[in-house]
Amino acid sequence: MITGGTGFLGSHLTRHLVREKQRDDVVLFDTAPALERIADVAGDVTVVRGDVLEIQSLIEAMRQHDVERVVHLAYLAGGEIAPGQAVPYVRVQCLGTTNVFEAARIHGVRRVVNASSVAVYGRARDGSLDEDAAIYPDRPYASCKAWGEQLSETFNGWGMEIISLRVASSMGHGRLGRASLAQGLTEQRVNYMAAPELVALGRPALMPPDDQVCDFIHVSDTAEGFWCALTASEPRHHIYNLRAYQLPAREITSAIRTAVPDADVTVSDEPIFKLQLMDNTRLVQELGFSPRYTVRSAVAQYVEEVRGG
């Protein structure tokens, strides 16, 4: 079962499980299912409308569909929160996570894969950090993700196997969120991993300086990372950094210009969206993760999917 199964990561993971792993037992648990995101595989999955804030709904879904593994993706997106939003925000991020873990424990699910984030490291430091490095979550989103990691250790002490993946910003169709631009989000505030979607729609894109080093991963490889964590036998750790490559931003910019020769791309003079670089040695060595998408193939597919609707 995937909570938040029709969101950005959830829809790509769903497609990956159905198409690549030939799974016919995928259950999507979502408050407001965005069925258009999974239209091509909707007939191959079960969609349950439910809220992670309602633990009985989670327990019933797990029992009714005999759920054996859970991926928890039902979070609110990162970003700032306004005064008055703290309580409902934290309820979803923290109480929702507690409910998923507790429902899984009650139902007898041992393996849960929890979506954490590179954001838990806080402001970027020099070098690539491994999972044992100190974390300094400095935003509500990051603080909630770090709290979820800590909470999972309590449940792991009760015989569960909850694995948290610190996910890098992932590139793939749907990253942009068309509603965001409609609500006035400018290209300068859009994560550059969505730049292929911007230029495919005929809009300008702002990229980091050519020499800014980035962690890169295509969302289908992100899905593969979740699969590795779901199926790993006796994992040695409970936290893994999930990214594919480290590369200078010029390689992403070049791939965009190759895929869309007339793209309106501006390269910034200053670093933008500078996130902490992560070491993924543990993920590769212990879970056997191996990315399939290069930067060029990732950008090319992203553009093709946007243009194809």
C-alpha positions as CSV (number, residue, x, y, z in Angstrom):
1,M,0.0,0.0,0.0
2,I,1.2,3.5,-0.9
3,T,-0.1,6.4,1.1
4,G,-0.3,9.5,-1.0
5,G,-0.3,7.1,-4.0
6,T,-1.4,9.5,-6.6
7,G,1.0,12.3,-5.7
8,F,4.2,13.2,-7.6
9,L,6.4,10.4,-6.2
10,G,3.4,8.1,-5.5
11,S,2.2,8.1,-9.1
12,H,5.6,7.3,-10.5
13,L,6.2,4.6,-7.9
14,T,2.8,3.1,-8.8
15,R,3.7,3.0,-12.4
16,H,7.1,1.5,-11.6
17,L,5.5,-1.3,-9.5
18,V,2.9,-2.2,-12.1
19,R,5.0,-1.9,-15.3
20,E,8.5,-2.7,-14.2
21,K,7.9,-5.1,-11.3
22,Q,4.6,-6.7,-12.6
23,R,2.8,-6.1,-9.4
24,D,-1.0,-6.6,-9.5
25,D,-1.6,-6.0,-5.8
26,V,-0.8,-2.3,-5.4
27,V,-3.2,-0.4,-3.2
28,L,-3.2,3.4,-3.3
29,F,-4.5,5.2,-0.2
30,D,-5.2,8.9,-0.8
31,T,-7.4,11.6,0.6
32,A,-8.2,13.1,-2.8
33,P,-7.0,10.7,-5.5
34,A,-5.7,12.4,-8.6
35,L,-6.7,9.6,-10.9
36,E,-5.5,11.5,-14.0
37,R,-1.9,11.0,-12.8
38,I,-2.3,7.2,-13.0
39,A,-4.7,6.9,-15.8
40,D,-2.6,4.5,-17.8
41,V,-2.4,2.0,-14.9
42,A,-5.6,2.8,-13.1
43,G,-7.2,-0.5,-14.1
44,D,-4.2,-2.4,-12.5
45,V,-4.4,-1.0,-9.0
46,T,-6.9,-0.5,-6.2
47,V,-7.6,3.0,-5.1
48,V,-8.9,3.6,-1.5
49,R,-10.1,7.1,-0.6
50,G,-8.9,7.7,3.0
51,D,-7.2,10.1,5.3
52,V,-4.0,9.3,7.2
53,L,-5.4,11.4,10.0
54,E,-8.0,8.7,10.5
55,I,-6.2,5.6,11.9
56,Q,-9.2,3.4,11.6
57,S,-9.4,4.0,7.8
58,L,-5.8,2.9,7.6
59,I,-6.3,-0.2,9.6
60,E,-9.4,-1.1,7.6
61,A,-7.7,-0.6,4.3
62,M,-4.7,-2.8,5.4
63,R,-7.0,-5.5,6.7
64,Q,-9.4,-5.5,3.7
65,H,-6.5,-5.7,1.2
66,D,-4.2,-7.9,3.2
67,V,-1.4,-5.4,3.0
68,E,2.1,-6.7,3.7
69,R,4.3,-3.7,3.0
70,V,3.7,0.0,3.1
71,V,5.3,3.1,1.5
72,H,4.4,6.3,3.3
73,L,4.3,9.3,0.9
74,A,1.3,11.1,2.3
75,Y,2.9,14.4,3.2
76,L,2.3,18.0,2.5
77,A,4.9,19.5,0.1
78,G,7.8,21.4,1.5
79,G,8.0,25.2,1.7
80,E,7.2,27.9,4.1
81,I,4.0,27.9,6.3
82,A,2.1,31.0,7.2
83,P,0.9,32.0,10.7
84,G,-2.1,29.9,11.6
85,Q,-1.0,26.9,9.5
86,A,1.3,25.3,12.0
87,V,-1.2,23.1,13.7
88,P,-2.9,21.6,10.6
89,Y,0.5,21.3,8.9
90,V,2.1,19.4,11.8
91,R,-1.1,17.2,12.2
92,V,-0.7,15.9,8.7
93,Q,3.1,15.6,8.8
94,C,3.5,14.1,12.3
95,L,0.2,12.7,13.4
96,G,-0.4,11.2,10.0
97,T,3.0,9.5,10.1
98,T,2.3,8.2,13.6
99,N,-1.1,6.8,12.4
100,V,0.5,5.0,9.4
101,F,3.2,3.4,11.6
102,E,0.7,2.4,14.3
103,A,-1.8,1.0,11.8
104,A,1.0,-1.0,10.2
105,R,2.1,-2.3,13.7
106,I,-1.5,-3.3,14.6
107,H,-2.0,-5.1,11.3
108,G,1.3,-6.9,11.5
109,V,3.1,-5.1,8.7
110,R,6.8,-5.2,9.5
111,R,8.3,-3.4,6.5
112,V,7.4,0.3,6.0
113,V,9.4,2.6,3.8
114,N,9.1,6.2,4.9
115,A,9.9,9.1,2.7
116,S,12.3,11.4,4.4
117,S,14.3,14.1,2.6
118,V,17.6,15.7,2.0
119,A,16.1,18.7,3.7
120,V,16.9,17.1,7.2
121,Y,20.5,18.1,6.7
122,G,19.6,21.8,6.8
123,R,21.8,24.4,5.1
124,A,24.4,23.0,2.8
125,R,27.8,22.2,4.1
126,D,31.0,21.3,2.2
127,G,31.3,17.8,0.8
128,S,28.9,14.9,0.6
129,L,27.4,13.8,3.9
130,D,26.6,10.2,4.7
131,E,23.7,9.1,6.9
132,D,25.8,9.3,10.1
133,A,26.4,13.0,9.7
134,A,24.7,15.5,12.1
135,I,21.4,16.9,10.8
136,Y,20.2,20.4,11.4
137,P,16.6,20.7,10.1
138,D,15.9,24.4,9.8
139,R,12.4,24.5,8.3
140,P,9.0,23.0,9.4
141,Y,9.1,20.5,6.5
142,A,12.6,19.3,7.4
143,S,11.8,19.2,11.1
144,C,8.8,17.0,10.5
145,K,10.9,14.6,8.3
146,A,13.6,14.4,11.0
147,W,10.9,13.7,13.6
148,G,9.5,10.9,11.5
149,E,12.9,9.3,11.3
150,Q,13.2,9.4,15.1
151,L,9.7,8.1,15.6
152,S,10.5,5.2,13.3
153,E,13.3,4.1,15.7
154,T,10.7,3.7,18.5
155,F,8.6,1.5,16.3
156,N,11.6,-0.5,15.1
157,G,12.3,-1.2,18.8
158,W,8.9,-2.9,18.8
159,G,9.8,-5.4,16.1
160,M,9.1,-3.4,12.9
161,E,11.4,-2.6,10.0
162,I,10.8,1.0,9.1
163,I,13.3,2.3,6.6
164,S,13.6,6.1,5.9
165,L,14.9,7.3,2.6
166,R,16.4,10.7,2.4
167,V,15.2,11.6,-1.1
168,A,17.0,14.1,-3.3
169,S,15.0,16.5,-5.4
170,S,13.8,14.2,-8.2
171,M,13.3,15.1,-11.9
172,G,10.2,13.8,-13.8
173,H,6.9,14.6,-15.3
174,G,4.6,16.3,-12.8
175,R,7.4,18.0,-10.8
176,L,6.3,21.4,-11.8
177,G,2.7,21.3,-10.5
178,R,0.8,23.3,-13.1
179,A,-1.4,24.8,-10.4
180,S,1.6,26.4,-8.8
181,L,2.3,28.6,-11.8
182,A,-1.4,29.4,-12.1
183,Q,-1.3,30.7,-8.6
184,G,1.6,33.0,-9.4
185,L,4.7,31.0,-8.6
186,T,7.4,32.5,-10.8
187,E,10.0,30.5,-12.7
188,Q,12.6,32.0,-10.4
189,R,11.0,30.2,-7.5
190,V,10.5,26.8,-9.2
191,N,13.0,24.1,-8.4
192,Y,15.3,23.7,-11.4
193,M,14.5,20.0,-11.5
194,A,11.3,21.2,-13.2
195,A,13.1,23.2,-15.8
196,P,12.5,20.7,-18.6
197,E,8.7,21.0,-18.0
198,L,8.9,24.8,-18.1
199,V,10.8,25.0,-21.4
200,A,8.6,22.2,-22.9
201,L,5.6,24.5,-22.1
202,G,7.4,27.4,-23.8
203,R,8.3,29.2,-20.6
204,P,11.7,30.5,-19.4
205,A,13.7,28.6,-16.9
206,L,16.5,29.6,-14.5
207,M,19.3,27.2,-13.9
208,P,22.1,27.2,-11.3
209,P,25.7,28.4,-12.2
210,D,27.4,25.9,-14.5
211,D,29.9,24.9,-11.7
212,Q,27.3,24.3,-9.0
213,V,27.4,20.6,-8.1
214,C,24.0,19.0,-7.7
215,D,22.6,15.6,-6.6
216,F,20.6,14.3,-9.5
217,I,18.0,11.5,-9.8
218,H,15.2,10.8,-12.2
219,V,11.9,10.0,-10.5
220,S,11.7,6.5,-12.0
221,D,15.1,5.8,-10.3
222,T,13.7,7.3,-7.1
223,A,10.9,4.7,-7.4
224,E,13.5,2.0,-7.9
225,G,15.2,3.1,-4.7
226,F,11.9,2.6,-2.8
227,W,11.5,-0.8,-4.4
228,C,15.0,-1.7,-3.1
229,A,14.1,-0.6,0.4
230,L,10.8,-2.5,0.2
231,T,12.4,-5.8,-0.8
232,A,15.8,-5.7,1.0
233,S,16.4,-8.8,3.1
234,E,17.6,-7.9,6.6
235,P,18.7,-4.3,5.9
236,R,21.7,-3.3,8.1
237,H,20.5,0.3,8.6
238,H,17.2,2.2,8.8
239,I,18.2,5.4,7.0
240,Y,19.5,5.7,3.4
241,N,20.4,8.6,1.2
242,L,18.6,8.3,-2.1
243,R,20.2,10.0,-5.1
244,A,21.8,8.8,-8.4
245,Y,24.6,11.0,-9.5
246,Q,26.5,14.1,-8.5
247,L,27.3,16.5,-11.4
248,P,27.8,20.1,-12.3
249,A,24.6,21.9,-13.2
250,R,26.0,22.6,-16.7
251,E,25.3,19.0,-17.6
252,I,21.6,19.4,-16.8
253,T,21.5,22.8,-18.7
254,S,23.2,21.2,-21.7
255,A,20.7,18.3,-21.7
256,I,17.8,20.7,-21.6
257,R,19.1,22.8,-24.5
258,T,19.7,19.6,-26.5
259,A,16.2,18.4,-25.9
260,V,14.6,21.8,-26.5
261,P,17.0,23.7,-28.9
262,D,14.9,26.9,-28.7
263,A,14.6,26.8,-24.9
264,D,14.7,30.1,-23.0
265,V,17.3,29.1,-20.4
266,T,19.1,31.6,-18.2
267,V,22.1,30.5,-16.1
268,S,22.2,32.3,-12.7
269,D,25.3,34.0,-11.4
270,E,24.5,32.9,-7.9
271,P,23.7,29.4,-6.5
272,I,20.0,28.6,-6.4
273,F,18.2,25.9,-4.5
274,K,21.6,24.8,-3.0
275,L,20.9,21.6,-1.1
276,Q,23.2,19.4,0.8
277,L,25.1,16.9,-1.3
278,M,24.6,13.3,-0.1
279,D,26.8,10.3,-0.2
280,N,24.8,7.3,-1.5
281,T,27.4,4.5,-0.8
282,R,25.2,2.8,1.8
283,L,22.3,2.7,-0.7
284,V,24.4,1.2,-3.4
285,Q,26.3,-1.3,-1.4
286,E,23.6,-2.5,1.0
287,L,20.4,-2.2,-1.0
288,G,21.9,-2.8,-4.5
289,F,20.6,0.4,-6.0
290,S,21.7,1.2,-9.5
291,P,20.2,4.1,-11.5
292,R,19.1,3.5,-15.1
293,Y,18.6,7.1,-16.3
294,T,21.4,9.3,-17.4
295,V,20.9,13.1,-17.2
296,R,20.2,13.2,-21.0
297,S,17.8,10.4,-21.0
298,A,16.0,11.7,-18.0
299,V,15.6,15.2,-19.5
300,A,14.6,13.8,-23.0
301,Q,11.9,11.6,-21.5
302,Y,10.6,14.4,-19.3
303,V,10.2,16.7,-22.3
304,E,8.6,14.0,-24.3
305,E,6.0,13.2,-21.6
306,V,5.1,16.9,-21.1
307,R,4.6,17.4,-24.9
308,G,2.6,14.2,-25.1
309,G,0.2,15.4,-22.5
